[in-house]
Amino acid sequence: MSTETRLRAAIEGAADSVGVAWPLHSFVTANPLAGFENRPFAAAVRAGERLFGARGYPAADVFRRAWEDGRIDPDRLSATLAEHGYDDDPEALLDRMERPERAPTGDPAEARAEAVLTKWLAAFLDQGQADWPMPDRERGFYAAVRSLARHDRQLPDPSALAALPEEPVEALEGLLADHPPDRWEAVLEYHLAALPGWTGLIKHRVAAGEQWQSAYPVTLAGYLAVRLALVEQFGTPVAPPENADTPGSREAGEDPPLPELWLAAWEATYREELVAAVAREGRSLAEDTDRPAAQLVFCIDTRSEVLRRHLERAGPYETHGYAGFFGVPMRYEGYDTPAVDACPPILDAQHRVVDRPTGGDAQTDYDRWSGLRRAGRELLHTLKTNPGTAFSFVESAGSGYGLALAARTLLPGRVYDALAAADDRVPDTHEFCEPDLDYDPAAAGELPTGLSLEQKVDYAATAFELMGLEQFARVVAFVGHASRSANNPFESSLDCGACAGNPGGPSARVLAAICNDEAVRAALRERGHEIPPDTVFVAGEHTTTTDEVTLYDGAVPESHADDLRRLRADLREARAGAAAERAAPGTDPSAAVRETERRAADWAQTRPEWGLAGNAAFVVGRRGLTEDLDLDGRAFLHSYDPSTDPDGDALAAIMTGPMVVTQWINSQYYFATVDTAGYGSGSKVTHNPVGNVGVYQGNGGDLMTGLPLESLLAAADEPYHQPLRLSVVVDAPVERVTGVLEAHDQLTTLLDNGWLSLTVVDPEQGYRAFHYDGALTWTPLDSGAEAPTAAGTAPSSGPVAED
């Protein structure tokens, strides 16, 4: 093996330790320890402590509060502790578990080197925020730094970097010359983990290969060559500090650490109550053959659970849960907006879909108003940033700015009304555009433009089969979701994660258009999906900050006007109920709606909504199992009917897709809650946006890529999000679930290593429950239940309230 090949392998292996970080404008929640998911959870936590200096378990006072509040069952806790030889009083064990102080970080010389490095990274990786971009970016990061370093007076020897070899791998060979090849990966891992935010962003840029990477390329090899050269120049050894690269994994057979036992007891308390409630509903489940007034398919997002529940109370509606990109992995280019990938990060976009204008007065009005707004923004930007006009502009416009700031601060509700009124005067693009889905083989581009008829039929059939949808109402609405807030760098984190941090309305429009296509419906009939002639598919978008649902129904025939009027009225009623539930107990629904609008417009609001905080479970099954349960907005809900999926293909698609994505989301919330400084972003109050790609704490350093504490904590040291690993509950025969696990090693790896838990409620055994016990074995949770096992194995011997 050549030296270059060996070095590139070392870079690739070292990079696995750092998770991918998405740019702030398309924030995607992901497990910050994703590179360690092939290890037991406790070993991954230790690796995170070693590499990032971040803690991986809740503090003792968090466990104490959960125990005192009754969220940890005393009997379950005692049994869990006793199983591992702990007979002490729980309070005494908590005292032993007090969280140590965070260890002081590295030496001053390395900090000075990183200050120079992050200055260059911020300038190079900027995505349109800087007025004066960094020169030579088109040559790549490594070449640009070599070119400009001679002008940087912060460097002890500015000419040293310019003298590096032209190729970064060759430079690394020289910088690592004093270290044996078997140590290269450990050395590089240490340096990649030193600034995991910037490293994670570079990993994303390289993997995504989007326009910014194409125009201004950066590589991990180039980044490492610059970093090691800087570290050496500032007098810090290239090798990690002593013991910094010592693996912290737990030896096989060693007992889990005490915090993990408390965590397991807390999770078991929540899970057992959830499973008992779902199983109880299953045993009383009755088939409903009445045709609903309408069917609405929401994203599996936990925020949809609250609205779905209130809508079903408002009328004879049937709701379903489906991943919010609605199964179409596309790159979507809206009218007058740049293209975005509207699919989960575990998938690659397969199609390019463009919004096609249909003309008319609405388009004319939109073009006129958007042109005026764009010209106004450009003029203001020029006046504020041009040295010749900045001071005079501030003097002449200062009073107006002062009044605007006062209004946004003191009267955000009025500001919301004004903005809403302005929006009403300007047509939305869906009023004069439709997604162009026709396949165009002649269109140039990285991705195929449009979809073939066969692809359209496949996406529609897959949606129906995964949800078990056999009966269709007169109106079927696919409802994506988006958020709305002011002055919020983390706004995209509140949009649809299944759409890569983008609004889900376009994905809903695409699937609705597919299902309204007569050629598609004819082909679906041949595949056994009989859609009644009077069924119309519409799209919509749920604004999660205010719980308002907008329906895109411009093409709906007059014959369905009454259906839509009734649906809109009931959606308004559901919105008021959901908003009142989110507000303080006893709040009047109309006042609660008004409060959500105020928060959406308040530019000083650090918490416009809670987002996915509180998430703890993923329930896969028929809606009847959860319809009468108040899950408190803590459960992802994916529709699935085991009676329509005898071969388990639909279940496999759900478990290998949405279940994995929800585990990522859950892990992001978990780790950011237990150590907001290490795995989160600290407080929004001191955030400083950088280059439209991330935020600093203060004026420099590493990018803070996790969730801010305002999205996680109700008060200082008081988590709103309960840091629990994901509990999955599946409505299916246990043999079918075992078959899915046998066929997909990545799922058994996650389960066997404790990254999530899995419980099955088996409809073929009277909804008896079976908990996955590792190595393809199950523990029956009900007496009389028989748990099948894989070949060659032996059987293993938050509160849910009903409405």
N, C-alpha and C positions, 0 to 999 in steps of 0.2 A: 504494500500500500504506500503510495507516495505521501510526502509530507503535506502537500496541499490537500489531498483527499482526507488524510487523518485530521487535519485542522478543521476542515469544513464539517466533518462528522462531529468533532468536539463542540463546534459552535451550535450545531443542530441539537445535540444532546443537552447542552447547557440551557438552550432557549426553552426547552420543555418545562423548566421550573417556573417560568414566568407566564402568567395568564395574558391573553389577548385583551387589549384595551381599545374600545371604539372611540372615535372622535366625539366630542361633547354634543355636536349638532345631530348625531345619530346614536345617542347613548343606548347601549344594549347591556342588560344585566347579565353577568356571567360569573361563574365560580372563580374566585381569585386563586384558588388552589387546584384548578382544573388539571394542571400537569402532574398532580399527585393522586388522581382518582384511582390509579391502579394500586394504591397502598391502602391499608386500613386507615380509617378516619383519624385515629390517635396518632399514627405515624405521620400523616399529612400535616396535622396540627404542629407536631414537633418540627417538621421541615419548615413550616412557615415561621415558627419562632426563630429557627436558626438563620434562615435566609433574610427574612424581612423584619425581624424583631417585633413581630405582631403576635398577640395572644389569640388563642383559638377556642377558648371556652368562656361562658358567662362568668362574671365575677360572683363571689360568694354572696354579696348582698342581693344580687339578682335572683339566685336560687332561694335565698332566705325569704324574699318577698313573695315568690311564687309558692313556696311551702306554706307561709303564713296565710296567704290568700286562698288556699285550698286547691291550687292548680296542680300540686303534686300530691298524689294520694299517699297518706302515711304508710299504709300497708304495702303498697307497691314499692315505696322507697325502702322500707325495712327489708323486704324480700330481696330487692336488687342489691342492697349493701351487704346483707348476710351471705348472699351467694358468693361474694368475693371476700368474705372473712372480716367484714366491718360490723362489729357489734356495738360500737360507741353510740352515744347519744347524737342525733343529727346536728344539734347545735354545736357540739364539740367538734364534729367533723367539718362544719362550716368554718369554724375558727381556724382549723388547720389549713383551710383552703383559701385563706385571705390572699388576694391578688398581690403579687410583688410589684414593686415599682419598675417602670420601664428602664431598661439599662441605657446608660448614656451612649450616644452614637459616636461614629468614627472620629479620626483625628482632624485637626484644623487644616493640615496641608491637603488632605483628600477633599475636604469641604471647599477649599479654594479652587481646586481643579474642577470640581463639579459645578461651581458657580460659573466658570467659563464655559464648560460643556453645555449646561442647560441654557445659557444665553444663546449659543449657536443653534441648539436644537429648536428653541422657540422661534428664532428667526427663519430657520430653514423649513420647518414643518408648518409654518403659518399657512392658513387656508383662506386668504383674502382679507384678513383683518388689517394687516399692516399697510400703511400708505406708501412707505418706501421699502419695497421688498429687498431681501438679501441678494447681492450680486452672485452670479455664477451658479445659481441653484440648478439650472438645467444640466450642469455637469455632474450632479449627484452630491450627496452630503460630504463624502470623504474628499473629493476633489475641490469642492467649494471651500472647505475649511483649510486645506493645504494652500489654496490660493490667497485666502484672506488673513491667515494667522500672522503673517509678517507685519500686519498693521495693528495687531492687538497688543496694547501696552500692558495688559494684565498678565501677560506671559513672561516668565523669567527669561526665556530665550525664544523670541518670536520666529527666528529663522529655523528652529529645530523641526517644527512640524512641516514646514515647506520642504525640508530635505528628506522627508519620508519617501519610500518607494511609491511609484504611481499606483500600484495595485494594493488594496488593503490587506489581502491575505499574505502577500509578501512582507508587508510591514508587521503583521502579527507574528509571522515566523521569527523575525528579528527580535520583537519585544518579548517573546516567550522563549528565547534561546537558552536562558538559564534554568528552564524548568523542563523536566522530562515529559515526553508526550503523554504518559499515563496520568499526568497531573493537569493537563491542559483543560479538560472539561471542568474540573473543580475550580480552577482559576477563573475561567470565563463565566461559569455560573455565578460566582461571587460578584463579578463586575456587572453582569446583566441584572442581578437581583438588587444591586445597590440603588438603582433608579427604576423600579418596576413599572412606574407609570409611563415614562418615556419609552422604555424597552417594549412594553405591551403595545403602545401606539405604533412603534416601528413594525412589530410583528403583524399588526393589522394592516398597515400600509402595504407590506410585502405580500401578504396573503391575498388581500382584496384586489390589488393591481388596478385600482381605479385611476381617474384622470390625474389626481395630484401625484400619485406615484409614477405614472407614465411621464408626466412633465418634469418632475423633480425627484428622481429616484434616491432611495436610501436603502441600505442593507445593514444587517446585523454585523457583518464583517467590517464594514466601513465605520459603523458606530463604535465597535470594540477597538479598532485600530486607533481612532481618535482618543477614546477614553484612556486606553493604556498608555498612549504617548503622553497625554496630559498628566496622568498620575505619576509617571516616571519623572516628568519634567519638574513637577512640584515637590519631588523628593519623597514620595510615598512608595513603598514596595509594591510591585505588581502582584505578588503573591498575597492571598488572603491573610488576615491576622490568624494567629495560632488558634487552632480548633474551630475556626469559622466554617470549615468545609467538612467537619465531622458529621456523618449522618446521624439524625436523631430518631431513627425509626425504632419502634418497640420490638423487642425480641419475641419470637413465636412462643406462645404459651404464657407470656407475662400478663398479669392482670391489667385491665384498662385503668387509666388514672382516675382518681376520685371524682374530678369534675365530670368525667364522661358517665359515671354511674348516676350522678344526680341528673344529668341531662337525659339519660335513658329513662329514668323513672318519670321525669316530667313529660317526655314524649309519650311514654306508655299510658299515662293518665289521660292525656288528650286523645290518643288514638283509640283506646278501649271504649271511651264514651262515644266517640264518633262511630266506630264500628257497630257497637250495640244499637245505636239509633238507626243506622242504615239497615242493619239486619232485621230489626223490628218492623221497619217500614216495608221491607221486602216480603215479610211473611203475611202482611196484610194488603199486598199489592193486588189491585184489581184492574183488569184490562178495560180501557176506556175506548169505545168504538165510535163515540160522537165526533163529528167533524168540528174542529175548533174554529173560532171566528177568524183567527189568523195564527200563523206560526212565525216565531222570530228566532233566528239563529244568531246568538251572541258569541263573542270571543269567550274562551274558557277563563279569562281574566277574573280574579276574585272580586273585582268591583262590579262585574256584571251580575254576580250572584244576588246582590242586594236588590238591584233594579228588577231582575227577573222575578224574584219572589213577590215584589209589590205589583208588578204587572199582572201576574197570574191571579192575584187577589182581585184586581180591578175588573176582570172579565174572563170569558171563556177562551183563554189563550194558552197556547202550548209553546214553551221555549226550549231551545236546544243550545248546547255548547259545542263549539268547534274552534280550532286554532284560528286566530284572527286574520291570517293571510288567506283564509278560505281555500287553502290547498293549491293555490296557483303561484308557483315560484317565479316571480317576474321582476323585471326592472321597469318601473313605471315612470313615464315622463308626462307630467301634467301640462295643461295649457299654461304657458308663461312661467313654468317652474322647471328647475333642473331635474334630471332623472335620478331616481333613488331605487335601491334594491328593496323590494317590499316582500321579504320572506325571512324566515328565521336564520340566524347565523350558522346553523348546522347544515343549511342547504345553500346551493348556488342558484342564482337566477337562471332560468332556462328560456325565458321569452322577453322580448321588448314590447311593451304595450304603450301606445301613445294616445293621449286624449285628442280626438278629432273634433274640431269645431263644426257645428252645423249651420252657423250663420244666424242672421236675424238681428232684431233690435237688441236682444240681450247681449250678444257679443259686441255690438257697436258700443253700447253703454259701458260694458266692462272695459273695453279697450280705451275709451276716452278717460274714464276715471283712473284706471291703473296707470295710464300714461302720465296723467297729471300728478298722481302720487309719486311715481318714480322720479319725475323731473323735480318735484319738490324735495324729495329725500336727497337727490344728488346735489341740488343747490345748497341745502342746509349743510351737507357734509363738506362741500367746498368752502363755504363761508366759515365754518368752524375750524377747519384744518389748515386753510391757507394762511401763511404768516402775514400776508398783507391785509387780510380782512378779518382775522380772528378777533382782535381786540375791539374794533369798531362794531362788529356784529354783536358781541357780548354786551357792549354798552347800549346799543339800540334795542336789542331784543331781550335784555335781562329781565325787565318787568313782566313781559309776557311769559317767559320761562318760569319766573317766580310764581305767577298765578297758576300756571299749569301744574307745577310741582305741588303747590298747596292743595289744588283740587284732587290730584291723584293721591295725596296723603290723607286729606281730611274727608273727602267725599268720593271714595272709590265706587260706591254704588251708583252715584250720578254719572261717573265716568263710564261705567259699564253700560248704562242706558244710552249715553251719547255714542259710544262705539257701536252698540247694537243697532241704533238708528242709522248710523252711517253705513254699516254693513248691509242693512235692508235696502238702502238706495242703490247699492252696487250689486249687480247680479253675481251669483256664485257660478263658477265654471261649469258645474254639473247641469246648469240650466240651459247651456248652449253647446255642451260637449258630450260626446259619448266615446267610450274606449274603443279604439280601432282594433278589433280582434282578428280580422281576416289575415290569413297567412300570406306573406309577400316574399316569395323566394328570391326576388331580384333585389330586395332592399339590402343595402350595405350596412355593415355593423358587426360588432363583436357577438351579438346574440341574434337569433332569428326574430324577425318582426312578425308579431301576431301568432296565432295558434291554428293548427290544422283542425279539421272537423273531428278527427279521431282523438286528438288531444283534448278538445273541448268536451267531448263525450266522456272521456276518461276522468277529467276533473269533476264533472257533475256527478258521475256515477260513484266515484270515490267518496265524495261528500255525503251522498245519500247512504252509502253502505257503512261508512264509519259511524254515522249517527243513527243507523237503523231506521231511516226515514222511509216509510212505505205509504202512509196516508198524507195527502196534501190538502191544505186549506185553500180558500179562494185567494188569499194573500199570504205569500211566504216572503218574509223580509230577512235579508242578510245584513246584520248590523255590526259594522266595525266600530272602533272607538278611538278617540283622541282626547287630549287634554287642552286646557286653556288656562294660562296664567300670565302675569306681567313681570318683567324684569327678573326672569328666572333662567339662569344658565343651564339648569338641569331639566328644562321643559320637556326635552325629548325622552327623558327617563319615565315620564308619565304617559307617553303615547304608547302605541302597541308594540310590545316586545317581539311578537311574532312577525311584525312588519319591519323589523330592524330599527325600532325606535322612530317609526313614522306613523302618521294617521292611518287608520284601517279602512276609511271610507272608500278609497280607490279599489282596494281588493274586493270589498263587498259589491261595488258596481260591476266589476269584471265578472264575478260568478253569477250575479243576477242577469247580466246580459247574455252569458252563456246559456243559462237555463231558460231564457225567453226565446232563444233561437229555435225556430220550428224544425230545422234540420237536426239539431241536437236532440230535441224532444222525440223526433221520429226514431232516431238511432237508440235513444234510451228505452223506448218501448220494446225494441228488439232484444234489449238486455234485461227485460223484466221490470223496468221502472215506468209504471203507468202514471203519467201526470195528467190530471183532468184538464179538459179544454178551458175550463173557467179559472184555472190557477194562474195567477200573475206573480212574478217574482219582482221584488223591489229591493233597493239598497238603502242603507241608512248609516248614520254615524252617531254614536253615543259619546257625548262630551262628559267625561268622567268627573270633571271638577264641579259641574252644575247638574249632572244627571239629565240633561236635556237630550232628546233623541230627535234628529232631523232625518226625515224620510226623503229620498230622492225619487220622486214619483212622476216626473214630467211626462213619461211615456205610458202611464197607466190609463186604460180606457175609462170612459165615463161610467160604464157599467159597474165599476168598482169604487166609485167616488164615495158612496155611503160607508163602505167598509173602511176606507182610509180615514174618513171623518171620525168614525167611532174609534179607530185605533189611535188616532192622534189625541183624542180627548182622554183616552185611558192611559196613554203614555204620559200625559201631563199629570194625571192623578198619581201614577206610579212614581213620577219624578218627585212630587211633593212628599210622598210617603218615604221614599229613599232618603231625601234630604233631611227630613225630620229625624230619621233613624240615625243619621250621621251627626246631627246636632245634639245639644244637651237634651236629656230626657224632659218631655213635656213641652218642647218647643212647637209652636204653631207651624203647620206645614208651609203656609205661605211665607212666614217669616224665615223659615229654614231655607227655602228656595232663594229668598232675597240675600241671605247670608252667603250662600254659595256663589252668587253673582258678585257680591262685594269682594270676596276673597279672590275670585278670578281676575278682578280689575285692580286690586291693590298692589301697587308697585313695591311696597315695603313688606309684602306678605312672604315670609320665609317658608310657609307651609300651606300652599294653596289647596292641597288635598293630601291624603295619606298614601295615595298610590297603592302599592301592593303590600304595604306594611300590615303585618298580622298573618300573612299567608303561612299555612301549616299543613294543608292537605290537598290531595288531588284525587277526586272521586270520578271513576270511569264507570258509567252505567246509565240505566234508564232514569229519566227525570222523576218518575214516581217514587224512587228511593230517597230523594232529597226534597221533593216539592213541598212537603209539610214541615220541613226542618228549617230553623233559623240557624244558619251556619256562620252568622256574624261576619260575613265578608272575608272569611279566612280560607275558603276552599276554592280551588280551581275545579270547574265542573265540565267534563267532556262527555257528551252523549254517546251511548253505546248500548245496543240491544243484542244480548248474546244469542237470542233465538234466530237472528238473521245472519249470523256469522259462524256457521258450524265448523268451518275449517280454520278459524282463528286468524285469518289474514288481516281483517280490520283491526282486531285487538293488537296484533303485532305492530301494525302501522302506528297505532296510538302509543304503545309502550316504547317504541324505538324513536318516536318523534316528539309529540307533546309532553310525554312524561319526562324525557331527558331535558327538554327545555325548561319545564317547571322546576326540575331539580337544580338547574343552573340559577334560576331566579331565586329560589329558596336559599341556596348557598350564598349568593351575593348578599341577601338581606341578613342572613345569619351572621356571616363574618363581619359585615360592616357594623352590626349591632354590638357584637362582643368586643370589637376593637375599632372604633370609628376613626381613630387617627391612623392605625396601621392598615386597615382594609377598606376604610371609608374615605370621606373627604373632609372630616372635621366640620366646622360650622360654616354655613353660608355667609355669615356676617363678615368674615375676613377673606372671602374668596376673591381671587383676581383672575378673570378670564384671560386665557392665553391663546392667541392665534386662531380662535374658533375651533380649537381641538381639545381644550381641557381647562383646568383651573389650578392655580397655585394657592397655597396658604401664604398670604403675604406677597412678596415681590419676587420670588424665585424659588428654585429647588425642583423637586420632583412633581410631576403631574399627579393630582389627586383624582383617581379614576373611579373610586367607589361612591356609595351613596352618602349624602351629607347627614349629619346627626339630626337635622330638623325633619328628615323623612323617617326617622327611626325612634327618636326619643320624645316622650311627652314632657319631660323636664330633665334637668341635669341628673345623670345616673339613674334615670327611671325609664326603662325601655317601654315604648308603646308597642313596638314589634316584639313579640315573644320569640326569642331565638331558639327555635326548634327545627330539627331536620324534617324533611318532607315525609308525611305519612300518606301512602298511596292505598286506596281502597278500590277494588275492582269487582264488578258485578259479572261473574263468569264462572263456569265450571273450573274447579281447581286443576283438573287434568289439562285443560286448554291453556291455562296460564303457565303451567309447568312446561308444556310444549313450546311456548313462545320463549321462555327462558333458556331451554335447552338449545334453541336455534340461534340465540343471540348472546354471545359471551360478554359483550359490553354491558348488558343489563345485569347479569349475575355478578360481574366484577363490582359494579356500583352497589348492589345489594349486599354481597358478601363482605364488602369492605365498610359497610355501615354508613354510606352516604345518604341513604333513604331507607324507608321500611315499606313492606308490601303485605297487605292483608286482602284475602279474597273472601267475598260472601257468595257462596255457591248456590245458585237458584235450583240446581238439580238435587241438592241435599237440604231443601227447606231453608235456604239462606243461613246455613251454618257457616261459621267463620273459621278461616285457616290463616295463620300467620306464618310468613316465610321465615324459616329458621336457618337458612344458609345451606349451601351445597345441595340445592334442589330438594330440600326437605321442608316439611310443613308441620306446624304444631296446631292441632285442633283447639279452638277456643270454646267449643261447646261439647258437652258430653254426648256421646253417641255418634259423633262425626268420624268418618273414616278418611284419612288423608292419604291419597296415592303418592307414590314416590317415583323418582326417576329410576331407570334400570340400574341395578347394582347398588342402590342405596337403601338404607333402612329408615323407617319413619322416626321422626323426632317425637320422643315421648313428650284544646280549649273546649271547653264545654259546649255541648250541643243542646239546644232548647227546642222543644216542639211548639209550634204555633197553637 
